[in-house]
Amino acid sequence: MNKIRNAGTHKRLAVTTVTAVMATTALLSVASPTAALAAAAPKGIFSPFAQCPTSVPGVRLCQYAEITSGEWTIGPMRIPIDKTMILQGGSIPTGGPNPNEFFVLPAVNGQSISPTELNVPGGLHTLIGCPTRWGRDHHHHSFAHDPCNRTPFHNGWEDEDLTVRVEPAASPTNPAILTLSALIAESGPALTFPAKLHFKNPFLGEDCYIGSEAHPIEPHFTDGTTSPPPPNQPITGKLGTLSGEEEEGYEAIKITENTLVDNAFPVPPAEGCGSGGSEHHTAIVDELIDHTLGLESPAGHNTAILNGTHTAANPQAVLASETFPTKPEENTPPPTHHHHHHHSWWPTH
């Protein structure tokens, strides 16, 4: 397979241009429920791209990824990815000097990341450090200055289970960016991914986050080797296997066994945690989380690893598939699989 070389320094468009692009997609998101009902659905190998924003002018790629394993590590807290997460949407060229660099656009239905609930090992205690069931032997919690004594754990909260959702946190001035040249070359940032972690437990309320649009967690994922500050050590991802599929004369590509990594990003403090209904209570719980996880957690103390399969297609192929003839499943020939050194629609210099 010929590798696409990096076309130079990665730069973003002016903020005004980015804002215009994101505003267009925001309007698309608002109108998406009606549009989704009215539009025909892609068929065959292009069916995964049903939420690609094909109506946005200039969209070059439709993307769909299944993240099947990996982890997020925030300071001492490890969150394994043990359920499949879906990432989907489209992308549009940034217009910068690298023709293989794209702004990532949100999915039509607004679910650019599936609402997958990941379980946090150790439950609520892992996040806040306080015991959720009070025992007679917790002598160190008897001191009035201990913030754990200012929380209502002893008032009936018995649910220690804790889940977390990874949610997008891209904004008009800080969009997600896909760099195909870096992905193919296995060198440099392939996916800049502003995100936030939404923690769920009755004690935490509905708005407990680490990360936000204003202060995102922002890994710069690579399938190459990272260069983190200590104490983290370099880790290495991989492109995996690149192959192609064809149906009715149209093509999609698939990358299997792909691993994207980063362990050189900081993590901001917690925000909005606690269901006590007062700013004072929320501040106490935020303080507990920050203390337990060491937030703000500097670069070199956090890790994100995404393992999975990525597929991409030209939006024209996705639209054309809506008119593919519908055949009985048993009479439908399987799609053609092949390995390519070049794809006619794959972005190049």
N, C-alpha and C positions, 0 to 999 in steps of 0.2 A: 504494500500500500504506500503510495506517495504521500508524504506528509506536507501539509500546507504550512509554509513558513510564516512566521510572525511578520506582519507588514510594518512594524515600527512601534513607536510610542503610542500607548492607548490613551486616547483623549475623548472627553464627552463633548457633546454639542453645548452651545450656550444655554443658560438656564431658561431663557424664553422659549427656545425651540423644544426643550424637554417638556416644559410646562404645557405647550400646545399639544404634544403627542399624548401626554398623560391625560389631559383634559378630554381628548377625543375618546380615549379608552374608558374614562370615567362615565361619559355619556353612554357609551356602549353598555357598560355594566348596568346603568340605571334602566336601560331599555331591554335588557337581556331576557327577562321572563317572557315577554310578548314575542320577541324575536325568535326565541328558542322554539316556541310553540308553532310559529308560522313557517320556519325554515324546514327544508328537507334535511334528513340526517345523512352524514357520510356513510358509505357502505364498505364492506370487505375489509381489507387491511387498513383502510383509512378511517374506520369507525372510531378508533380511539381519539381522533382529532375533532370530535363533535363540538368541543368548547373553544376551538381556535378562533380568534377574532379576525376571520377572513375578510370582513367588511371594512376593516380599518385600512385606509389607503397606505400603500407602501409595505404591507406585511410581506416578509420574505419567507418565513418558516413557520410551520405549525409544529409544536413540540408536545410530547407526552412521555412522562417518566414514571416508572414504578420503583420506589425505593423500598427494598425488601429487608434490609438489615443495616447495621451501623450503630452510631451512638452520638449523643451530645454529652459532653462533660463540662460542667460549670464549676470550677474550683473543685471541692471534694464530692460534688453530686454527679453521679453518672446516670444518664437516661438512655437505656438501650432501645434501639428501634427494632421492636419484635413484632410489629404489625406493618402491613404494607401501607406506605404513604404515596399518594398520587400528586405529581407536580405536572401542571399543564398550562397551556397558553400559546402565545405566538411571539414573534420577534420581528423587529424592524431595524434596518441599519442605522447606526448612530450618525453616519455622515462624516465621521472622523477619518483620519489617514489610514486606518486599518479597515478594509472592506469586509473583513470577517468578524467585526465587532458589532453587536446588536443590543438594543434595548429590549428587555423582556417585557411583553405586554400581558396583562391579566386575562384569565379565562373569561369567556362570555358570561358564564353563570356566577362569576365572582369567586369560585372555588379554585383559585390558582394552586392552593395546597389543600388536599383533602382534610376534613376535620377529624383526623385520626387521633384517638385518645391513647397516649402512651403512658404506661404505668411507671411510676417512680419507685424504685426499690427502697424499702424502708419507710415509705409513706410520708405522712406529714412531718414526722420527726426529722427526716432528712433535710427538709426545707427550712424548718424553723428552729430546730435544736432542742425545743422544749418537749417534755413528755406530755402526751395527750391524755394519759390516764394518771391521775395523781396517786402516788403511793406514800406510805408512811416513811419510807426510807429516803425520800428525796430531800435530804436536809439542806443541800446547797441551794434549794429554791425557797428557803424560808426567809432569806434576807430581803428586806423591803426594796433594796436597790436593784434586785434582779428583775429584768423586764419580763421574764416569764410569769412573775407574780402579778403583772398588770394585764394579763390576758385571761379570757373567760374559759380556759380549758376545763376548769373544775365546775363549770355551769352546764354540763350536759353534752358537750361535744364528744362523741365517742367514735366518730367515723375517722379512722386514721388513714384510709386510702387516699392516695394523691395521684392525679393524672395530669398530663400536660399536653397541650396542642402546640405545634409549630405553626405560626401564622405569618403571612407576608407583612413586611413593614416598609416596603418601597414607597417612595414619595416622589412628587414631580421634580424635586431638586436632588433626589438620591435614588435613582432607579436601579433595578436589577440589571446586570449586564452580562451577556453571554459572549465569550470570545472563542470562536470556533478554531482559529489558528492555534491558540494555546492548548485547546482540548486535543486536537489532532497531534500536535507536536509533543504532548505530555510535558509541557514546560510553561510556567507562569499561571496567573489567575485565569481559569476557564469560566468561572461563574461567580460573580459578585452578588451576594444573596442577602439583602437586608431582611431581618426576621425578628420576631418577638416570640417569647414563650408564655403561653397562657395557662396558668396553673388552676386546677379545679379541685375544691374540697369545700364542704359546707362552712368550715371555719374561715376560709379565705374570701368568701363572697364571689361575685361574678366578674370582678375586674382586677384580678391579681396577675400582674405581668412582670416579667423581666424583659426589658426592651420595649421600644415604641418607635413610631415614625420619627419622632424628634431625636430619640437616642436608641437606635437599633443595635441589635447584635448583628455584626456584619462580617461573616466569613468570606474570604476570597478563595473559593474552592479551586483546587488544582488536581489533576491526575498525574502530576509530577511530584517533586519532593519539596517539602516546606522548609522554611528557614526561621523557626520561632526563636524568640528570646528564651533564656533559661527560666524555670527549670525544665520546660518541655524540650524534647529532642526532635530532630527532623523525622518526619514520617513520609511515606510515599504512596501515592494512589496509582491508578492504572487506567488506560483507555479501555482495555478489554478488546472484544472482537467486533469489528465493523463489517456488516453485511447488508445486502440489499434485498428487497422484495418488489415484485412487479405484479400488477393486476390491471387488466384491460389496457395495457400499454402505459400505465402510469407507475411511478416508482416511489418507494419510501425506503429510508435507511433505518437500521437498527444497530445499536451498540449494546452488547450484552456483557455481563460481568465487569461493569464499569465501577470504579471506586474514585470518589471525589473526597479530598481531605483538606482540612486546615486546622492548625493548632497555634496560630499566631494572632488571634483576635482578642480584644478586650470585651468584657461584659458589663453593662451598666447596672446601677442599683435597681432594686425592686420598686414597683409603683402600684398603688391602689389595692394593697392586700389587707384583708380583714373585713369581716362582715358585721362589725359592731355598730355601723351606722354613724360614726363620728370621725372627723379628721384626726383626732387624738389617737383613737384606737388604731386607725390605719397606719399612722406614723409609727406606733409601737411595733406592729407586726412587720412593717417594712424594715424597721431597725433590726428585728430578730433575724429576718432572712438575710439582710446584708451582713450581719455579724457571723451567721452560720456559714455562709458561702464565701465570705471575704469579698463582698461587692463594695465598690466597683472592683471587679476582678481584672487585673492587668493582663495584657498579652503575655502568653507563655504559661498560663494556668488553665487554659480552656481548649477543648478539642471538639471538632465535628467531623464525622465520617459518614458518608452516604454511599451505600452499595446498591446497585440496581441495574435496570435496563432502560435505555433511552431510545425513543423513536422520533423521527422527524420526517416531514414531507413538505413539498411545495404546496402552498394554499390553493393553487390552481388545480392540483391533483385532488385535493380534498373536496373542492367544489364539484369537480367533474364526477367524483364517485357518487354523488347524490343521484345521478342519473344512470348509474350502472344498472343493468338488468337484474331483477331479483330472481334468484334461482332456488329451487328446493335444495336444502342443505346437503342431501345425499348426492345430488348431481353437480354440486359446485366443485370444480377442480381446485386443488390447493394452490395457494399463491406460489410463484416461482421464487426460490431462494438462490442467491448467488453472492459471491464476493466481488467487490468492485475496487479498482484502483482509482476510479473517477466517477462522479455522478454529474450528469449534465446540469442539474440545478444546484449542486453543492457549491456554496460560495467559495470563490477563489480570488486571487489577486485581480 
